[in-house]
Amino acid sequence: MLPTASAPIAKLLTMMESSARFARESVRRAAAEFGPAWEADFSAMLRNVYGSDVELQDAIKGYAVFVMDSMRRQKRFEQELSYPAKTYAEAAAEVYYNDDYMRRQYLPGLLLSHYLWTHHYQQIEYFKGFFLPWLLREGVEEFAEVGVGTGIYSRLALQTLPALRGTGLDISPLSLEFTGAHVGSFGFGPRYTLRQQNILEEGSSQQYRAVICVEVLEHLEDPVAFLVGLKKLTTLGGRLFVTAALNAAHADHIYLYRKPEEIIAQVEAAGMHVENSFFANAYAPAKRDLPVPGALAMVLTPKA
Ligand SMILES: C[S@@+](CC[C@H](N)C(=O)[O-])C[C@H]1O[C@@H](n2cnc3c(N)ncnc32)[C@H](O)[C@@H]1O
């Protein structure tokens, strides 16, 4: 048990004893590394999103399966050094439109990973330190997030700026439903709109000064076309927060980024400039040259 664990985190640790013992160490490590801000936000999320013990227990079970599945895929990736061939349509059918998989495993797993995986939470800290302050300074009134998934980034933005309004776009009805519940559980529903939309297929008539897109690029066959879509969604003078996962084998990762430079080159090719960026590996490689999962987060501006 953590010496200072809040009630929701203490409950999480107790519940993990039966279905995800291995994950308790990640909770302790994150608490020690990220401190009171992490604990306050994680506790609020657990309290609001998981209203009952049954829901929390299900989320923990989903997280355990999500982590085991990722580790199994990563082991295979370490041998083959490529992701299994899969089209975007196949990944979408297997994951984004798969009701049971999204509800039981993918969305709860992803949401807990944002707090329990070091490189994921470092990405959130970078978002809070390098993107949200710009929105505050500039008095930005409206943002869009593309590929909302769990909705955590939209919720953090709405939480930081009390007058901010947002629109969340995603192709998955399950992600939209989960995000709506997440944002709504914090009381931000009236400032947030959700829309099922694929920006690769239909553009938006509206542009936004702030656009967020977290961990979608590696899910696509043609990330540059998608980056062009993100640029079109952003007003000149606006900013984007965009991230991508590297060397991380997941069920729906189909575009393999090996190095941050590859992503930066695509951003430039799509007509955007990297204002600053943050890269983190998930852990140190056990052996030299063994690929480890990483995340690159960038603050971008569209070029004229
Ligand atoms: C790994 S999740 C993204 C993580 C999410 N931003 C979060 O913070 O939890 C990937 C999401 O991208 C969505 N997605 C995939 N392709 C998309 C597309 N072309 N347009 C919009 N959303 C897409 C999926 O449905 C899924 O919800």
The ligand as an SDF file (V2000), in Angstrom:
LIG
                    3D

 27 29  0  0  0  0  0  0  0  0999 V2000
   -5.1700    4.4640  -29.4410 C   0  0  0  0  0  0  0  0  0  0  0  0
   -6.6780    5.3020  -29.6000 S   0  0  0  0  0  0  0  0  0  0  0  0
   -6.1250    6.9450  -29.3760 C   0  0  0  0  0  0  0  0  0  0  0  0
   -5.8650    7.2640  -27.9270 C   0  0  0  0  0  0  0  0  0  0  0  0
   -6.7720    8.3240  -27.4290 C   0  0  0  0  0  0  0  0  0  0  0  0
   -6.4630    9.5890  -28.0890 N   0  0  0  0  0  0  0  0  0  0  0  0
   -6.6710    8.4710  -25.9350 C   0  0  0  0  0  0  0  0  0  0  0  0
   -6.0820    9.4550  -25.4910 O   0  0  0  0  0  0  0  0  0  0  0  0
   -7.1520    7.6110  -25.2100 O   0  0  0  0  0  0  0  0  0  0  0  0
   -7.0270    5.3020  -31.3060 C   0  0  0  0  0  0  0  0  0  0  0  0
   -8.3730    5.9060  -31.6150 C   0  0  0  0  0  0  0  0  0  0  0  0
   -8.3050    6.4280  -32.9260 O   0  0  0  0  0  0  0  0  0  0  0  0
   -9.5370    6.1790  -33.5380 C   0  0  0  0  0  0  0  0  0  0  0  0
   -9.3200    6.2630  -34.9920 N   0  0  0  0  0  0  0  0  0  0  0  0
   -8.6700    5.3960  -35.7920 C   0  0  0  0  0  0  0  0  0  0  0  0
   -8.6530    5.8480  -37.0540 N   0  0  0  0  0  0  0  0  0  0  0  0
   -9.3150    7.0340  -37.0500 C   0  0  0  0  0  0  0  0  0  0  0  0
   -9.6450    7.9780  -38.0550 C   0  0  0  0  0  0  0  0  0  0  0  0
   -9.2980    7.7890  -39.3290 N   0  0  0  0  0  0  0  0  0  0  0  0
  -10.3210    9.0960  -37.6960 N   0  0  0  0  0  0  0  0  0  0  0  0
  -10.6900    9.2970  -36.4160 C   0  0  0  0  0  0  0  0  0  0  0  0
  -10.4160    8.4170  -35.4110 N   0  0  0  0  0  0  0  0  0  0  0  0
   -9.7340    7.3110  -35.7360 C   0  0  0  0  0  0  0  0  0  0  0  0
   -9.9330    4.8190  -33.0230 C   0  0  0  0  0  0  0  0  0  0  0  0
  -11.2970    4.5620  -33.1790 O   0  0  0  0  0  0  0  0  0  0  0  0
   -9.5190    4.9120  -31.5710 C   0  0  0  0  0  0  0  0  0  0  0  0
  -10.5680    5.4310  -30.7720 O   0  0  0  0  0  0  0  0  0  0  0  0
  1  2  1  0
  2  3  1  0
  2 10  1  0
  3  4  1  0
  4  5  1  0
  5  6  1  0
  5  7  1  0
  7  8  2  0
  7  9  1  0
 10 11  1  0
 11 12  1  0
 11 26  1  0
 12 13  1  0
 13 14  1  0
 13 24  1  0
 14 15  1  0
 14 23  1  0
 15 16  2  0
 16 17  1  0
 17 18  1  0
 17 23  2  0
 18 19  1  0
 18 20  2  0
 20 21  1  0
 21 22  2  0
 22 23  1  0
 24 25  1  0
 24 26  1  0
 26 27  1  0
M  CHG  2   2   1   9  -1
M  END
$$$$
